[in-house]
C-alpha cells in the first residue's frame, strides 16, 4: 500500500523522528511512520496538491474539490499514475 500527501510538513514529519509542534496530529504521523518502518506501508509519496488523488475522496463535502486529472485518469484506466515530488520507500 502507498500513501500520498500534498503537505510538505506532514511528509517531513513522517520521515523524521521529530515530534510535531501541534500534538493533535501526533498519532497519525506516528502511525504512518510505524507502518513505513514495519513494511505495512511500502511508500510515502509527496505530491503537488493539484495532483493529490485522495483530495476528491477524503475532503468534507463542502470543501471537496472536483475530480482532478490524476484521479479521473485512474478511474477511467484502472491505473493510478500520480506525478510525485519525492518519495520514500520501506527500503529507504
Secondary structure, DSSP 8 states (H G I E B T S, - for coil): -EEEE--HHHHHHHHSS---SSGGGHHHHHHHHHHHHHTSS-EEEE--GGG-TTHHHHS-GGG-----HHHHHHHHHS------SEEEES--
